[in-house]
Amino acid sequence: MAEKNNNALLWTIGIVLIVLGFVYFSATGGSGGTLKVGVLTPLTGDAASYGTAMQRAYDLAVSQINAAGGVNGKNIELVYEDSKCDGAAATTATQKLVSVDGVKFILGGTCSGETLAAAPITQAARVLLLSPSATSPDITDAGDLVFRTYPSDDFEAKMVASYAESTGQMRAAIISETTDFAQGVRNAFKASYTGEVVFDETFNSGETDFRTLITKLRAANPQMVYVSPQSPAAGELILKQIAESGMNVAVFANNAMIDRSAIAANPSLYEEVVMAEVQLPSEGKAVDMLTAYEAMYGNSPEFVAYTASAYDSVYLLAEAVGSVGEDAEAVAGYFGYQVVDWPGAIGTFNFDENGDAEVELTLVQAISGALVPLQAQANVVPEVETTK
């Protein structure tokens, strides 16, 4: 009798374990849980438009990858943190992702200040940081586990300087915001421009009245103005107040102002403003991404190149983890040696020895509410010296 009771108990325990196992594997996708990936992006504040664009791109890529079976049988789970395009907020958010959530990979930051604040923390914890849109030249030397899928400001600023010089604009004014990104653009432009910088003034984040600056700018009599804000909102205010002053001057702007919705809504304000952007291929993965984006969200992305870059960053990470596993240093090695002429939505893609993106940039100009590429000779990426 005791033996029968023991057998019955063992059968009961066995059935319970089978049921619990079924519930567990059903909840985790059938192969041991999820691949948890952290995300740093501004979800509030002036830069939230970027954050929303990045979030949509990430979510689109993850939905496609998970629908196709995930990564090594695991679904990707994104853990979002609002880093507010601010170094202090990014520091807190990164510490939480690393220490509390235990992630080994972080997508972001969206802004350069976020990325530069996060990098010392991720480097110390040996967590891989992959940004789709942080472009400060300082990120080049941020660490061996720091990568980005969008070109450095060095390329953009050199192209603007070269084009301005080629069109005879040898007296430049610069208005720049006091952030890592905006100052990175300013410094790179000043280092490469061979003309005379006749005006070089900064403004703090949150300022809205630039009339005093613009009065001084007019007195300097420049042939061109390079506007380098952190976000589209600040840049648009500067454009409005330049127009109100009656100045007739060529205007260039950094890539923060490539907001297609704003340009379409205010065509006369942006008319003939020159910027630099990655142009997406007219076929292949770029078209598929844009079609899927419009089907999922009901509209085209405002920041097309950044959207493609964020989308590609998820696929690059998934491919690397699928190949070498969930070790951050192994993934970094994969990025360095296996990502060769990778066909992304953003175009043919490579990482250089510093983890910077090697993708072609194009100068574009706002014409009648749309961005139009400038002549072909302006689209050559200048040589940029990099140091390890």
N, C-alpha and C positions, 0 to 999 in steps of 0.2 A: 504493500500500500504506500509506504514511504517513497519507494522508487517511482511509482506512478505519479505521486504528487510532485516529486522533483522534476520529472520529465515534463509535466504540465506547466510547471513554473518556468522551465527553460524555454518551452515553446512560446509561452506568453511574453517572456522577455525578448525573445527573438522577433516576434511579430511587432512588438513595440519599437524595437530598434529599426526594423525595416520601414515602418510607418514614419518614424522620425527622420530617417535618411531620405525618404521620398519627399517629405515636406521641405527638408533642408535644400536638397538639390533642385527642387522646383522653384524655391525662392531665390536661389543663386544662379539660375541659368544652367544648372546641371554639371558644373565643372569647377566647383570650389570658390564661389564668390565673385566679386567684381574687381576690376582694375580701377582703383581710386586715383583720380588725377585732380590736383588742385588748380584753381584758376584765380588769378589776380587781375581785376579789371574795375574801372570806375563805374559804379551803378547809380551814383548820385553826384550832383555838382555839375559844373560847366562842361566837363568832359564825359558826361554820362552818354552822350550821343555816340561816342566811340565805344563805350562799354557795352551798350545795347547792340551795336554792330558786331562786336567781337562775340558776345554771348550767342547771338543768332547763328553766326558762322560755326562756332564750336558745337552748338546743339544740333545743327544740321548734319555736320560730319559724324558726330557720335550716333545720331539716329540711324544713319546709313550703315555705319560699321557694326553697330549692335544688331541691326536687322539682318546683316550678312553673317552673323555668328559670333561677332565680337572678336576679341584678341585671345588666341589660344583657348577659346571656349568661354572666355569671361566677357561680360558686358562692361563697357567703360562707364564709370560713374564720375561725373564732374562735381567737385565741391567748390562752389563759388564764394569768393570773399570780395567785399566792396573795398577796393584800395584807393578809391577817391582821386586818383591821379595825384597822390600826395605821398611823399616819402615816409612820414610818420605813420600814416594809416597802412601803408604797404608793409612796414616793418611789423606792426601788430598782426596784420593778416597773415604774413608769411610765418611768423612764429607759431600762430595757431595751426596753420596747415601742416607744418613740420612736426610740431610737438604733440598736438592733440589729435589731428586726423591721420598723422603718420604717412603722408604721401611721399613717394619717391620721385614724383614728376610734377612740375608746376608749369602751366601755360600762362604767360604774361611776364612782366606787366605790360599793360597796354601803353602806358606812358613811360618815358625814359626814367623819370624820377622814381617811379615804382620799382622798375627793374634794378636800378642802381642801389636802392635801399634794400631790396630783397636779396641781391647777389651775395653779400657777405654771409648772410644767414644760410642760404642754400649751399654755398660752398663749404661752410663749416660742417653742415649736416650731410654733405655729399648727396644732395638732391639736385636733379637736373632742372634747369630753368630754361624755358623755350618761349621767347617773345615773338609775336607776329607783327609788332608795330613800334617798338621802342628803337629809336634811330640815333640816339646820342653817340658820338664817336667814343666817349668814355667807356661804353659797354664792350668795346673791342677787347679791353684788357680786364674785364670783370671776373674772369675765371674760366677754368677748363671745362666746367659743366654749365656754362652760360652760352646759349645759342640764340639766333634770331633768324626769322624767315623773310625779313624786309631789309633793304640796303641801308647802310649807315648814312647819316647826314653829310659825311664827307663827300659822297658822290653827288648828292643833290646840290650842295652849295657850290662845288666846283663847276657843275654844269651851268648854274645860274650865272656865276662870275664869268665863265668863258663866253656865254651867249651875250651877256651885257657888253663885254669888251668888243666882241665881234660886230656889234651893232652901234659902236661908237659912244656908248654910255659910260663915260670915264669919271663921272662925279656921282658918288653913291651916298645915299642916306640909309641908315638902319634904325628901325624901331623894333625892340625885342623885349619879350617878357622874361622876368627873372626866374626861369625854371630850367632844369637840366636840359630838356629837349630844345627849347627856344634858344638858349645860350650856346648849345652845341652847334646849331645851324649858324648863328651869328659868328662864332669863332672860326668855323670852317670857311665861311664866306670871306671874312677878313684876311684869313691866311692865304687865300688863293687869288683874291681880286688884285689886279695890278694897277687899277685906277686909284683915284683919291677918295677916301671916305671922309666926306665933309660934315657928316652928322651921324652920331652914334649914341642913342639914348635908350634907356630901359624903362620899363614900367612894372609895377607889382601886380600879381594876380588879384583880381577883384576890382581893379580900377576901371572906370567907365568914361572919364572925361580926359581926352587927350588933346584938347584944344591948345593948351600951353605948349606942349611938345610940338604940335604941328605948326604953330606960329614960329617957333625957333627953326623948325625944319625948313619952312618957306624961306626964311632969311638966309639959310645956307645955300640956297639955289642949286639943289641937286638935279641931275638928269634922270635919276632913277631912285625909287624907294624900295627897300627890301623889308617887308613886314614879316616878323617872326614871332607869332603868338603861340600859346600852348593849345588853344582851342578855337574852333570856328567863331564862337560868340565874340571873343575879344577882337579877333581879326576883322570881323564884319563891322564892329563899332569904329575901328580905326579907318577902314575904307570909307565909311559914311562921313566921318569928320574930315578926312582928306578932301572928299568931294565937296563938302560944305565950304571948305576954305577957298575953293576955286582954283586949286593947284592944277597945272597941266604937266604931269610927270608920269613916266613909265613906272608901273607898279609890279613888283615881283612878290611872291609870298611863299612861305614854307608849306609843306604838305599837310599841316594841320587844317588848312583852309580848303582842302579838296572835299567839299561837302556838296554833292550834286543837287540835293534838295534846296540848299540855300542859294546856289548859283542859279538854278532854274527859277526860284521865287524872286530873285533880285538881279535880273540880267544886266541892267544898266550899271548897277553898282560894281559888279565884277568884270565888266567889259574890258577885255584886253589884259587882264591880270595874268601873269605868267607863273606857272608852278611846275614842279617835277613829279612824275608819277610813273609807277610801273603800269604798262599797258598789257592787258590780258590778251592771250592768243584768241583768234577768231574761230577756233575749232577745238575739239577734244574736251579735256577735263574742265576747262573754263566755261564752255558753253553748257556742259552738263550741270556744273555747280550753279550757274546763274538760273538755269531752268528749274532746278530743284528748289533753289532759294525762293523764287517767285511763287512756285506751287505751295511751299510751306508757309510763307509769310504774306503773300498777296501783293508784293511790290518788289521792285529792284533795290539792291543795296545802295545806300548813299555813298559809302566809302568802298568802292568796288575793289581796289587793289588790297586794302587792309582786310576786307572780307575774304578774298581769295587766300591771302597770307595766313589768316587764322584757320581757315578751312584746311589748308595744306599742312599746317603745324600738327593738327590732330592726326591726319593720315600718316605723316612722317613718324610721329611718335608711335602710333599703332603698328606700323610696319616694322620699326626697330624692335619694339617689345616682342612682337610676334616672332622675330628672327632670333634675338639674343636673350630674351627673358627680361625680368623686372629689376635688373641691376642698373642703376643710373650710369655707372662708369662704362658698362658694356654698351649701353645705348649711345653714350657719347662717342665711343669708339666706332659704332655703326655709322653715326652721322659723319664722322671724319673720313671713313674709308669706303663705305658702301653707298653713300648718297652721291652718285655721279651722273650728271645730266638727267636728274630726276624730272619726269614730266608732271609738273604740278598745274593747278588751276592758275597760278601766278605766272607760269611759263617754265622754261627749262631752268632747273634749280641745282645749285651746288653750295656747299659750305666751304669757306676758306679755312686756313689754318687757325684762325682765331674764333671760329664759330659764327662768322658774319655771312650773311646771304650774298651770293653772287648772282644777281638778277639785273637785267637791263632796265634802266630808267629812261623815260622820255620826257622832254619838255612839252607842256601843254599850255594852251591859252584859252581863257573863257571868251567865247564868241556867241552872242545871242542866247545866253543861258545854257550853253553846252561847252564841254571841254574838247578842244580840237588840237591834235598834235601839231607842233611847229615843224618847219622844214626838216628833212632828213639829216642834214649836216649838224643840226643841234642835238640829235639823239644819241650821239656817241658818248659812252661813259668815259670820263677822263681817267687817266692812270691815278691810282691812289696808293701811296706808300703806307704799308701797315707794319707795325712792330708787335712782336709777341709779348 
